[in-house]
Amino acid sequence: MSGHEPDSCKEGRSVVYVAKDFITGFLEVFGDLIITNSRSSRPVEARICPQWRVAAVQPVTPVRVTNLKGRGCLKIKASPALATGNVSRELSQEWARAIYDHHTQSDGVKYQGAHDYGDCIAIWDRAPELTVGTLLDGATQDYPLHNRDLWRRLIVAGRDVGLPVMKQDRTTCRDCREHPPI
């Protein structure tokens, strides 16, 4: 899910953001729109691209993370506000780069989501490979967000926090135009 354009890293690094549950993931992506709507007379909606998906992922080997929750920030001499997203994006990115550079045994950071304090992990490109989870019958846990059951969950999640959710059509979706489905 994406609520804004991804930032480019001048070092060429990449990151995968994961949340413990679906709603926390939704809020991490679109939560800032809720704040925008509270300050605006013209509410914006969470626009869902038809190509966006959600999946249950698991690493092929254990991931070692720097835990910023609890007293974790104090262990690295950072303000606990860092673990809750209560700092500017620029500052959190600066800390992420510093942790990446100085904690070379770490594959990412564990933190609290900025909007509901749910568990989140930013997994860096040096982490073990992630695979999509499977159910007992072998089906993969990888679903389009336009899936009927997930769509209902998105509508309810948005309604609960005052954020309208809207399906985008492939013809009007910028992501679909720039990256057509294969």
C-alpha positions as semicolon CSV with decimal commas, in nm:
position;residue;x (nm);y (nm);z (nm)
1;M;0,000;0,000;0,000
2;S;0,127;0,346;-0,071
3;G;-0,004;0,679;0,047
4;H;0,278;0,888;-0,097
5;E;0,569;0,860;-0,332
6;P;0,859;0,654;-0,194
7;D;1,174;0,842;-0,114
8;S;1,491;0,761;-0,305
9;C;1,801;0,678;-0,110
10;K;2,119;0,838;-0,239
11;E;2,311;0,532;-0,115
12;G;2,084;0,304;-0,321
13;R;1,950;0,118;-0,016
14;S;1,601;-0,023;0,002
15;V;1,364;-0,111;0,282
16;V;1,051;-0,321;0,325
17;Y;0,804;-0,199;0,584
18;V;0,595;-0,465;0,755
19;A;0,323;-0,436;1,018
20;K;0,202;-0,701;1,258
21;D;-0,155;-0,663;1,136
22;F;-0,353;-0,534;0,840
23;I;-0,499;-0,225;1,011
24;T;-0,161;-0,107;1,142
25;G;-0,021;-0,140;0,789
26;F;-0,315;0,058;0,648
27;L;-0,262;0,334;0,905
28;E;0,114;0,348;0,847
29;V;0,052;0,410;0,478
30;F;-0,249;0,640;0,494
31;G;-0,254;0,775;0,850
32;D;-0,112;1,115;0,759
33;L;-0,418;1,174;0,539
34;I;-0,633;1,157;0,854
35;I;-0,438;1,449;0,999
36;T;-0,461;1,636;0,667
37;N;-0,839;1,584;0,668
38;S;-0,873;1,717;1,022
39;R;-0,719;2,046;0,905
40;S;-0,901;2,077;0,575
41;S;-1,251;2,162;0,462
42;R;-1,195;1,942;0,155
43;P;-1,121;1,589;0,276
44;V;-0,896;1,366;0,071
45;E;-0,945;0,994;0,041
46;A;-0,716;0,694;0,047
47;R;-0,699;0,596;-0,320
48;I;-0,625;0,227;-0,367
49;C;-0,448;0,124;-0,687
50;P;-0,581;-0,197;-0,845
51;Q;-0,225;-0,337;-0,849
52;W;-0,160;-0,298;-0,475
53;R;-0,146;-0,615;-0,272
54;V;-0,102;-0,727;0,085
55;A;0,085;-1,040;0,185
56;A;0,196;-1,230;0,491
57;V;0,574;-1,252;0,465
58;Q;0,835;-1,445;0,654
59;P;1,215;-1,444;0,638
60;V;1,395;-1,759;0,525
61;T;1,620;-1,723;0,831
62;P;1,571;-1,513;1,146
63;V;1,589;-1,137;1,108
64;R;1,796;-0,947;1,365
65;V;1,641;-0,611;1,442
66;T;1,731;-0,317;1,660
67;N;1,431;-0,281;1,890
68;L;1,343;0,084;1,938
69;K;1,040;0,008;2,155
70;G;1,044;0,037;2,533
71;R;1,395;0,138;2,640
72;G;1,542;0,047;2,303
73;C;1,590;0,407;2,195
74;L;1,773;0,489;2,515
75;K;2,016;0,202;2,446
76;I;2,124;0,374;2,126
77;K;2,116;0,723;2,286
78;A;1,803;0,836;2,100
79;S;1,484;0,998;2,220
80;P;1,200;0,749;2,280
81;A;0,991;0,967;2,046
82;L;1,186;0,805;1,762
83;A;1,016;0,469;1,828
84;T;0,666;0,612;1,795
85;G;0,701;0,823;1,485
86;N;0,672;1,137;1,696
87;V;0,964;1,297;1,513
88;S;0,999;1,446;1,167
89;R;1,042;1,211;0,873
90;E;1,383;1,368;0,809
91;L;1,500;1,290;1,163
92;S;1,369;0,933;1,156
93;Q;1,544;0,876;0,820
94;E;1,867;1,021;0,961
95;W;1,848;0,782;1,257
96;A;1,768;0,488;1,029
97;R;2,080;0,560;0,822
98;A;2,291;0,589;1,138
99;I;2,156;0,259;1,277
100;Y;2,213;0,093;0,938
101;D;2,573;0,219;0,928
102;H;2,670;0,158;1,293
103;H;2,471;-0,152;1,387
104;T;2,593;-0,373;1,105
105;Q;2,458;-0,690;1,267
106;S;2,105;-0,547;1,250
107;D;1,875;-0,627;0,958
108;G;1,627;-0,352;1,045
109;V;1,442;-0,174;1,324
110;K;1,132;-0,259;1,526
111;Y;0,916;0,038;1,618
112;Q;0,563;0,142;1,709
113;G;0,338;0,260;1,430
114;A;0,288;0,635;1,434
115;H;-0,091;0,618;1,425
116;D;-0,202;0,324;1,639
117;Y;0,122;0,217;1,811
118;G;0,100;-0,126;1,647
119;D;0,416;-0,328;1,595
120;C;0,610;-0,249;1,278
121;I;0,948;-0,348;1,139
122;A;1,155;-0,177;0,873
123;I;1,359;-0,453;0,711
124;W;1,669;-0,343;0,524
125;D;1,809;-0,478;0,199
126;R;2,083;-0,672;0,381
127;A;1,825;-0,885;0,567
128;P;1,754;-1,245;0,475
129;E;1,519;-1,303;0,184
130;L;1,148;-1,269;0,257
131;T;0,903;-1,527;0,125
132;V;0,527;-1,511;0,103
133;G;0,356;-1,725;0,366
134;T;0,137;-2,018;0,274
135;L;-0,174;-2,171;0,426
136;L;-0,205;-2,538;0,518
137;D;-0,355;-2,611;0,176
138;G;-0,051;-2,454;0,007
139;A;-0,226;-2,135;-0,104
140;T;-0,007;-1,826;-0,079
141;Q;-0,107;-1,542;0,151
142;D;-0,083;-1,273;-0,116
143;Y;-0,401;-1,084;-0,199
144;P;-0,504;-0,783;-0,406
145;L;-0,645;-0,502;-0,193
146;H;-0,943;-0,490;-0,428
147;N;-1,030;-0,842;-0,306
148;R;-1,388;-0,830;-0,173
149;D;-1,304;-0,935;0,185
150;L;-1,002;-0,706;0,214
151;W;-1,193;-0,421;0,056
152;R;-1,458;-0,446;0,327
153;R;-1,185;-0,432;0,592
154;L;-1,037;-0,122;0,428
155;I;-1,375;0,051;0,417
156;V;-1,438;-0,024;0,787
157;A;-1,084;0,078;0,887
158;G;-1,118;0,404;0,697
159;R;-1,462;0,475;0,841
160;D;-1,335;0,409;1,195
161;V;-1,073;0,682;1,159
162;G;-1,262;0,924;0,936
163;L;-1,075;0,846;0,615
164;P;-1,276;0,771;0,301
165;V;-1,135;0,483;0,096
166;M;-1,177;0,476;-0,282
167;K;-1,089;0,224;-0,552
168;Q;-0,892;0,369;-0,837
169;D;-0,964;0,262;-1,191
170;R;-0,665;0,148;-1,399
171;T;-0,732;0,427;-1,648
172;T;-0,705;0,704;-1,383
173;C;-0,438;0,549;-1,161
174;R;-0,093;0,704;-1,201
175;D;0,079;0,386;-1,073
176;C;-0,102;0,178;-1,337
177;R;-0,006;0,422;-1,614
178;E;0,359;0,439;-1,506
179;H;0,391;0,068;-1,425
180;P;0,137;-0,125;-1,633
181;P;0,048;-0,472;-1,505
182;I;0,246;-0,752;-1,664
